[in-house]
């Protein structure tokens, strides 16, 4: 019997042996994770100032995005994980209804139909962003009461939950978000003990369906991105421009970089989207290998902390959900750095908590709020 078990059996023992509550425990903050996130956010604002052509207004707006998103993180951290479990079906079907509404009533922007305008309010929402949280919550809810590893029937059920919203989002079209959402659901299956033969079978199925997707599903601009990825030099002044300039910026940074605000590729307007999707190229040019190694280390520490929280979750739902959320964060980092460095096609995924933009920041910080909830409420139960 552990000492903590002994304490719980003594009437009034909790009051005698309980530790004094700190501000972090009152706010349900996981201090190591919060410190790492704060370091990443402050470093990201530092790089954003350079990537946005020294625009203080962009930095201020991004600061407001982080303030709002951090508030949401703190609110979600206060909820017991069982609340998320009860919410999961409601959030999922509400998000699914939003995706259908986007296809019917959604507003166009740059050739994509991703937004839903709320009548009378003048506010536009992007339901696909909610699905980044709703899909892993729903799959974790679906599998948490089953015998694990899941049976064939339950794997099929989980795949339907994953690929219906992913297909609706790909239809908008928004391939990058569809990939992230599919990955978030698949990670729940992997943490639930999906067997190796299933993983190999799915990979073989995707490979078999690739020709059909190319001819009947993918849009022309998506095909062009794949062709550009395979041979960016085929059209260096148009479709290949972004990736060529990005690799030039990364290579010119060398080991130590050119110095803050001294990047020629970004400040002479050679590098496109230098404050959003391609901001890591700005960092690589100005801070070199050392800067990239530092931010990679920071990301790995955040992912490591998230996996620790997942491994120590109080129940199956918490472990599956936490594992999926942190691995989706990993996919954000991997896909962005992969596409900017030319090892993956460009799919429009931002560098998490560094690229300019409010929507992804809100979703990511909400997921960290859920992670903190899972970890801090576990500590309370174990006292």
MIZABA-39038 format. One record per residue (C-alpha): residue number from 1; residue in one letter; chain; x, y, z. Coordinates in nm, 4 decimals, padded with zeros to 6 digits. Example, Ala and Ser with C-alpha at 12.3 -4.5 7.8 and 13.67 -1.06 7.14 Angstrom:
2
 num residu chaine       px       py       pz
   1      a      A  01.2300 -00.4500  00.7800
   2      s      A  01.3670 -00.1060  00.7140
% end
This chain:
383
 num residu chaine       px       py       pz
   1      x      A  00.0000  00.0000  00.0000
   2      x      A  00.1315  00.3436 -00.0906
   3      x      A  00.1503  00.6247  00.1634
   4      x      A -00.1050  00.8188 -00.0408
   5      x      A -00.3514  00.5292 -00.0096
   6      x      A -00.2974  00.5295  00.3671
   7      x      A -00.3746  00.9012  00.3826
   8      x      A -00.7043  00.8555  00.1988
   9      x      A -00.8175  00.5994  00.4595
  10      x      A -00.7716  00.8329  00.7547
  11      x      A -01.0666  01.0605  00.8385
  12      x      A -00.9338  01.4121  00.8091
  13      x      A -00.5973  01.2849  00.6955
  14      x      A -00.6118  01.4877  00.3759
  15      x      A -00.6120  01.8120  00.5692
  16      x      A -00.3149  01.7042  00.7786
  17      x      A -00.0910  01.5717  00.5029
  18      x      A -00.2076  01.7736  00.2016
  19      x      A  00.0426  02.0113  00.0469
  20      x      A -00.0309  02.3854  00.0347
  21      x      A -00.1933  02.4798 -00.2943
  22      x      A  00.0139  02.6901 -00.5293
  23      x      A -00.1068  02.9347 -00.7948
  24      x      A -00.0243  02.6718 -01.0597
  25      x      A -00.2394  02.4097 -00.8876
  26      x      A -00.5262  02.6565 -00.8394
  27      x      A -00.5170  02.7467 -01.2111
  28      x      A -00.4526  02.3817 -01.3110
  29      x      A -00.1326  02.4765 -01.4943
  30      x      A  00.1335  02.2189 -01.5707
  31      x      A  00.4376  02.4371 -01.4997
  32      x      A  00.6938  02.2576 -01.7248
  33      x      A  00.4563  02.2583 -02.0231
  34      x      A  00.3472  02.6171 -01.9617
  35      x      A  00.7108  02.7342 -01.9389
  36      x      A  00.8010  02.5623 -02.2651
  37      x      A  00.4970  02.7071 -02.4444
  38      x      A  00.5711  03.0578 -02.3143
  39      x      A  00.9318  03.0319 -02.4353
  40      x      A  00.8167  02.9186 -02.7794
  41      x      A  00.5549  03.1935 -02.8070
  42      x      A  00.7982  03.4712 -02.7083
  43      x      A  01.0618  03.3377 -02.9471
  44      x      A  00.7981  03.3162 -03.2197
  45      x      A  00.7028  03.6840 -03.1733
  46      x      A  01.0709  03.7715 -03.2006
  47      x      A  01.0977  03.5938 -03.5391
  48      x      A  00.7577  03.7242 -03.6535
  49      x      A  00.8786  04.0841 -03.6161
  50      x      A  01.1494  04.0122 -03.8718
  51      x      A  00.9339  03.7936 -04.0985
  52      x      A  00.6573  04.0554 -04.1142
  53      x      A  00.8901  04.3351 -04.2276
  54      x      A  00.9185  04.4835 -03.8764
  55      x      A  00.5420  04.5218 -03.8506
  56      x      A  00.4562  04.5962 -03.4882
  57      x      A  00.0870  04.5814 -03.5763
  58      x      A  00.1252  04.2154 -03.6837
  59      x      A  00.3183  04.1381 -03.3661
  60      x      A  00.0546  04.3144 -03.1541
  61      x      A -00.2292  04.1271 -03.3262
  62      x      A -00.0482  03.7978 -03.2766
  63      x      A  00.0002  03.8924 -02.9106
  64      x      A -00.3765  03.9431 -02.8821
  65      x      A -00.4312  03.6049 -03.0482
  66      x      A -00.2080  03.4427 -02.7852
  67      x      A -00.3803  03.6286 -02.5002
  68      x      A -00.7246  03.5075 -02.6113
  69      x      A -00.5984  03.1547 -02.6811
  70      x      A -00.4191  03.1383 -02.3443
  71      x      A -00.7404  03.2394 -02.1692
  72      x      A -00.9201  02.9552 -02.3459
  73      x      A -00.6382  02.7180 -02.2433
  74      x      A -00.6754  02.8175 -01.8774
  75      x      A -01.0541  02.7786 -01.8921
  76      x      A -01.0333  02.4304 -02.0447
  77      x      A -00.7611  02.3269 -01.7986
  78      x      A -01.0063  02.3804 -01.5109
  79      x      A -01.2547  02.1245 -01.6437
  80      x      A -01.2335  01.7647 -01.5303
  81      x      A -01.1359  01.5329 -01.8230
  82      x      A -01.4670  01.3496 -01.7751
  83      x      A -01.6420  01.6658 -01.8908
  84      x      A -01.4596  01.6382 -02.2243
  85      x      A -01.5681  01.2768 -02.2413
  86      x      A -01.9332  01.3749 -02.1999
  87      x      A -01.8957  01.6588 -02.4497
  88      x      A -01.7262  01.4488 -02.7175
  89      x      A -02.0343  01.3297 -02.9165
  90      x      A -02.2018  01.6725 -02.8966
  91      x      A -01.8917  01.8587 -03.0119
  92      x      A -01.8333  01.6077 -03.2923
  93      x      A -02.1849  01.6155 -03.4387
  94      x      A -02.2044  01.9957 -03.4009
  95      x      A -01.8790  02.0252 -03.5952
  96      x      A -02.0023  01.7765 -03.8559
  97      x      A -02.3195  01.9814 -03.9051
  98      x      A -02.0994  02.2880 -03.9472
  99      x      A -01.8955  02.1171 -04.2203
 100      x      A -02.2110  02.0236 -04.4113
 101      x      A -02.3385  02.3806 -04.3717
 102      x      A -02.0089  02.5123 -04.5138
 103      x      A -02.0547  02.3053 -04.8299
 104      x      A -02.4107  02.4382 -04.8719
 105      x      A -02.3952  02.7958 -04.7403
 106      x      A -02.0206  02.8623 -04.7001
 107      x      A -01.8477  03.1760 -04.8271
 108      x      A -01.5696  03.1616 -05.0871
 109      x      A -01.2223  03.3030 -05.0309
 110      x      A -00.9286  03.2491 -05.2711
 111      x      A -01.1094  02.9660 -05.4486
 112      x      A -01.1919  02.7702 -05.1308
 113      x      A -01.5220  02.7406 -04.9439
 114      x      A -01.4141  02.7037 -04.5815
 115      x      A -01.5975  02.9689 -04.3830
 116      x      A -01.9476  02.9989 -04.2437
 117      x      A -02.0885  03.3455 -04.1860
 118      x      A -02.3117  03.3745 -03.8785
 119      x      A -02.6219  03.5798 -03.9737
 120      x      A -02.6757  03.9038 -03.7815
 121      x      A -02.3356  03.8924 -03.6112
 122      x      A -02.0997  03.9449 -03.9030
 123      x      A -01.8558  03.6857 -03.7704
 124      x      A -01.7123  03.4049 -03.9852
 125      x      A -01.6194  03.0699 -03.8323
 126      x      A -01.4228  02.7796 -03.9789
 127      x      A -01.5864  02.4557 -03.8533
 128      x      A -01.2907  02.2471 -03.9745
 129      x      A -01.0794  02.3996 -03.6958
 130      x      A -01.3180  02.2627 -03.4307
 131      x      A -01.2774  01.9164 -03.5812
 132      x      A -00.9065  01.9175 -03.4891
 133      x      A -01.0261  01.8692 -03.1321
 134      x      A -01.3616  01.7025 -03.1972
 135      x      A -01.2298  01.4063 -03.3997
 136      x      A -00.9695  01.2796 -03.1461
 137      x      A -01.2189  01.3397 -02.8626
 138      x      A -01.4854  01.1378 -03.0456
 139      x      A -01.2553  00.8499 -03.1408
 140      x      A -01.1162  00.8354 -02.7849
 141      x      A -01.4749  00.8373 -02.6490
 142      x      A -01.5746  00.5614 -02.8916
 143      x      A -01.2811  00.3339 -02.8064
 144      x      A -01.2430  00.4036 -02.4346
 145      x      A -01.5278  00.1675 -02.3349
 146      x      A -01.4180 -00.1117 -02.5695
 147      x      A -01.1760 -00.3939 -02.5140
 148      x      A -00.8351 -00.2874 -02.6423
 149      x      A -00.6755 -00.3454 -02.8821
 150      x      A -00.9938 -00.2753 -03.0783
 151      x      A -01.1679 -00.5445 -03.2813
 152      x      A -01.2225 -00.5296 -03.6583
 153      x      A -01.5734 -00.3871 -03.6122
 154      x      A -01.4562 -00.1107 -03.3808
 155      x      A -01.1624 -00.0207 -03.6049
 156      x      A -01.4041  00.0228 -03.8953
 157      x      A -01.6296  00.2346 -03.6730
 158      x      A -01.3363  00.4548 -03.5732
 159      x      A -01.2233  00.4915 -03.9365
 160      x      A -01.5729  00.6110 -04.0332
 161      x      A -01.5598  00.8707 -03.7541
 162      x      A -01.2224  00.9875 -03.8861
 163      x      A -01.2725  00.9920 -04.2603
 164      x      A -01.6245  01.1401 -04.2907
 165      x      A -01.5134  01.4836 -04.1574
 166      x      A -01.1749  01.4520 -04.3322
 167      x      A -01.3494  01.3935 -04.6671
 168      x      A -01.5850  01.6902 -04.6109
 169      x      A -01.2848  01.9151 -04.5385
 170      x      A -01.0907  01.7857 -04.8395
 171      x      A -01.3978  01.8772 -05.0456
 172      x      A -01.3760  02.2467 -04.9428
 173      x      A -01.0847  02.2068 -05.0522
 174      x      A -00.8427  02.2171 -04.7566
 175      x      A -00.6035  01.9248 -04.7915
 176      x      A -00.3680  02.0388 -04.5140
 177      x      A -00.6412  02.0534 -04.2493
 178      x      A -00.7909  01.7235 -04.3749
 179      x      A -00.4522  01.5543 -04.3288
 180      x      A -00.4137  01.6929 -03.9757
 181      x      A -00.7618  01.5808 -03.8742
 182      x      A -00.7194  01.2329 -04.0226
 183      x      A -00.3838  01.2052 -03.8439
 184      x      A -00.5366  01.3089 -03.5098
 185      x      A -00.7935  01.0276 -03.5330
 186      x      A -00.5468  00.7676 -03.6572
 187      x      A -00.3157  00.8459 -03.3649
 188      x      A -00.5974  00.7519 -03.1238
 189      x      A -00.6193  00.4153 -03.3000
 190      x      A -00.2432  00.3679 -03.2762
 191      x      A -00.2432  00.4460 -02.9037
 192      x      A -00.5345  00.2021 -02.8650
 193      x      A -00.3050 -00.0763 -02.9826
 194      x      A -00.3735 -00.0992 -03.3559
 195      x      A -00.1764 -00.3970 -03.4848
 196      x      A  00.1115 -00.3791 -03.7308
 197      x      A -00.0815 -00.5707 -03.9977
 198      x      A -00.3534 -00.3053 -03.9857
 199      x      A -00.0973 -00.0277 -04.0264
 200      x      A  00.0671 -00.2028 -04.3215
 201      x      A -00.2761 -00.2799 -04.4701
 202      x      A -00.3831  00.0852 -04.4475
 203      x      A -00.0581  00.1999 -04.6093
 204      x      A -00.1086 -00.0521 -04.8897
 205      x      A -00.4701  00.0676 -04.9304
 206      x      A -00.3618  00.4308 -04.9561
 207      x      A -00.0989  00.3362 -05.2142
 208      x      A -00.3593  00.1402 -05.4148
 209      x      A -00.6049  00.4329 -05.4062
 210      x      A -00.3428  00.6933 -05.5022
 211      x      A -00.4029  00.6702 -05.8815
 212      x      A -00.7809  00.7073 -05.8342
 213      x      A -00.7273  01.0061 -05.6042
 214      x      A -00.4967  01.1645 -05.8615
 215      x      A -00.7467  01.1376 -06.1487
 216      x      A -01.0815  01.1785 -05.9693
 217      x      A -01.0286  01.3549 -05.6335
 218      x      A -00.7337  01.5956 -05.6433
 219      x      A -00.7794  01.9454 -05.7820
 220      x      A -00.5472  02.0826 -06.0490
 221      x      A -00.3630  02.3087 -05.8039
 222      x      A -00.3045  02.0131 -05.5694
 223      x      A -00.1606  01.8074 -05.8565
 224      x      A  00.0610  02.1021 -05.9447
 225      x      A  00.1941  02.1132 -05.5869
 226      x      A  00.2932  01.7480 -05.6100
 227      x      A  00.4615  01.8017 -05.9485
 228      x      A  00.6406  02.1081 -05.8123
 229      x      A  00.7557  01.9060 -05.5102
 230      x      A  00.9036  01.6422 -05.7437
 231      x      A  01.0722  01.8981 -05.9710
 232      x      A  01.0634  02.2610 -05.8494
 233      x      A  01.3095  02.3644 -06.1214
 234      x      A  01.0524  02.2841 -06.3931
 235      x      A  00.8861  02.6230 -06.3358
 236      x      A  01.1286  02.8258 -06.1211
 237      x      A  00.9593  03.1642 -06.1698
 238      x      A  00.6021  03.0546 -06.0896
 239      x      A  00.5043  02.7342 -05.9134
 240      x      A  00.8582  02.6465 -05.8064
 241      x      A  00.9390  02.9969 -05.6782
 242      x      A  00.8305  02.9488 -05.3159
 243      x      A  01.0228  02.6319 -05.2462
 244      x      A  01.3356  02.7437 -05.4354
 245      x      A  01.3515  03.0716 -05.2397
 246      x      A  01.2795  02.8893 -04.9152
 247      x      A  01.5667  02.6451 -04.9653
 248      x      A  01.7936  02.9329 -05.0670
 249      x      A  01.7098  03.1171 -04.7442
 250      x      A  01.7709  02.8064 -04.5309
 251      x      A  02.1014  02.7311 -04.7031
 252      x      A  02.2296  03.0891 -04.6904
 253      x      A  02.1890  03.0988 -04.3117
 254      x      A  02.4789  02.8597 -04.2660
 255      x      A  02.5792  02.7577 -03.9135
 256      x      A  02.5295  03.0829 -03.7230
 257      x      A  02.2991  03.2821 -03.9530
 258      x      A  02.3172  03.6358 -04.0895
 259      x      A  02.1789  03.7989 -03.7759
 260      x      A  01.8385  03.9217 -03.6633
 261      x      A  01.6686  04.1492 -03.9235
 262      x      A  01.9573  04.0835 -04.1656
 263      x      A  01.7937  03.8162 -04.3817
 264      x      A  01.8104  03.9185 -04.7477
 265      x      A  01.5648  03.6615 -04.8857
 266      x      A  01.2813  03.7792 -04.6630
 267      x      A  01.3582  04.1515 -04.6412
 268      x      A  01.4110  04.1884 -05.0169
 269      x      A  01.0765  04.0138 -05.0803
 270      x      A  01.2226  03.7027 -05.2418
 271      x      A  01.0681  03.4735 -04.9791
 272      x      A  00.6847  03.4510 -04.9965
 273      x      A  00.4624  03.4036 -04.6927
 274      x      A  00.7604  03.4909 -04.4752
 275      x      A  00.5458  03.5627 -04.1680
 276      x      A  00.3093  03.2660 -04.2026
 277      x      A  00.3824  02.9219 -04.3516
 278      x      A  00.7481  02.9920 -04.4452
 279      x      A  00.8568  03.1666 -04.1251
 280      x      A  01.1007  02.8866 -04.0362
 281      x      A  01.3030  02.9869 -04.3459
 282      x      A  01.3364  03.3379 -04.1967
 283      x      A  01.4612  03.1888 -03.8707
 284      x      A  01.7052  02.9603 -04.0561
 285      x      A  01.8458  03.2488 -04.2606
 286      x      A  01.8920  03.4858 -03.9671
 287      x      A  01.9914  03.2397 -03.6919
 288      x      A  02.1301  02.9527 -03.8985
 289      x      A  02.1652  02.5938 -03.7848
 290      x      A  02.1884  02.7036 -03.4206
 291      x      A  01.8488  02.8780 -03.4352
 292      x      A  01.6792  02.5824 -03.6055
 293      x      A  01.8363  02.3392 -03.3551
 294      x      A  01.7091  02.5521 -03.0649
 295      x      A  01.3504  02.5614 -03.1887
 296      x      A  01.3571  02.1907 -03.2731
 297      x      A  01.4785  02.1164 -02.9205
 298      x      A  01.1947  02.3273 -02.7812
 299      x      A  00.9397  02.1409 -02.9909
 300      x      A  01.0816  01.8032 -02.8862
 301      x      A  01.0651  01.9020 -02.5187
 302      x      A  00.6980  02.0043 -02.5577
 303      x      A  00.6187  01.6785 -02.7376
 304      x      A  00.8087  01.4799 -02.4755
 305      x      A  00.6157  01.6475 -02.1936
 306      x      A  00.2883  01.5799 -02.3769
 307      x      A  00.3743  01.2115 -02.4180
 308      x      A  00.4615  01.1920 -02.0476
 309      x      A  00.1178  01.3349 -01.9645
 310      x      A -00.0461  01.0876 -02.2021
 311      x      A  00.1404  00.7910 -02.0524
 312      x      A  00.0307  00.8915 -01.7031
 313      x      A -00.3354  00.9644 -01.7835
 314      x      A -00.5908  00.8600 -01.5240
 315      x      A -00.8029  00.6469 -01.7565
 316      x      A -00.8164  00.5112 -02.1117
 317      x      A -01.0032  00.8121 -02.2518
 318      x      A -00.7477  01.0549 -02.1077
 319      x      A -00.4514  00.8562 -02.2330
 320      x      A -00.5906  00.8163 -02.5854
 321      x      A -00.6955  01.1815 -02.6131
 322      x      A -00.3713  01.3229 -02.4714
 323      x      A -00.1582  01.1013 -02.6940
 324      x      A -00.3496  01.2011 -03.0034
 325      x      A -00.3377  01.5754 -02.9274
 326      x      A  00.0370  01.5849 -02.8743
 327      x      A  00.1103  01.3678 -03.1789
 328      x      A -00.1070  01.5971 -03.3923
 329      x      A  00.1130  01.8818 -03.2677
 330      x      A  00.4103  01.6765 -03.3873
 331      x      A  00.2478  01.6417 -03.7323
 332      x      A  00.2096  02.0219 -03.7470
 333      x      A  00.5825  02.0642 -03.6882
 334      x      A  00.6889  01.7808 -03.9181
 335      x      A  00.4677  01.8801 -04.2127
 336      x      A  00.5559  02.2514 -04.1937
 337      x      A  00.9295  02.1954 -04.1702
 338      x      A  00.9075  01.9218 -04.4324
 339      x      A  00.7297  02.1389 -04.6871
 340      x      A  00.9502  02.4452 -04.6243
 341      x      A  01.2680  02.2410 -04.6666
 342      x      A  01.1371  02.0628 -04.9782
 343      x      A  01.0971  01.7068 -04.8485
 344      x      A  00.7130  01.7279 -04.8561
 345      x      A  00.4655  01.9011 -05.0935
 346      x      A  00.3367  02.2432 -04.9847
 347      x      A -00.0027  02.1917 -04.8150
 348      x      A -00.0452  02.5152 -04.6199
 349      x      A  00.0249  02.3994 -04.2637
 350      x      A  00.1593  02.6755 -04.0310
 351      x      A  00.4531  02.6334 -03.7942
 352      x      A  00.2726  02.5848 -03.4611
 353      x      A  00.2750  02.8868 -03.2262
 354      x      A  00.5287  03.0703 -03.4464
 355      x      A  00.3514  03.1425 -03.7777
 356      x      A  00.1172  03.4414 -03.7822
 357      x      A -00.2516  03.3531 -03.7549
 358      x      A -00.5174  03.3322 -03.4885
 359      x      A -00.7155  03.0216 -03.5768
 360      x      A -00.4409  02.7634 -03.5431
 361      x      A -00.3147  02.9329 -03.2244
 362      x      A -00.6623  02.9063 -03.0713
 363      x      A -00.6938  02.5362 -03.1575
 364      x      A -00.3440  02.4476 -03.0407
 365      x      A -00.3708  02.6311 -02.7091
 366      x      A -00.7113  02.4691 -02.6511
 367      x      A -00.5496  02.1282 -02.6989
 368      x      A -00.2793  02.2201 -02.4454
 369      x      A -00.5551  02.3264 -02.2051
 370      x      A -00.7038  01.9752 -02.2350
 371      x      A -00.3583  01.8237 -02.1761
 372      x      A -00.3142  02.0328 -01.8604
 373      x      A -00.6605  01.9295 -01.7445
 374      x      A -00.5721  01.5617 -01.7869
 375      x      A -00.2476  01.6017 -01.5925
 376      x      A -00.3517  01.8356 -01.3117
 377      x      A -00.6797  01.6583 -01.2304
 378      x      A -00.4929  01.3283 -01.2151
 379      x      A -00.2719  01.4786 -00.9442
 380      x      A -00.5764  01.5918 -00.7478
 381      x      A -00.7302  01.2432 -00.7602
 382      x      A -00.4082  01.0791 -00.6459
 383      x      A -00.3732  01.2942 -00.3327
% end
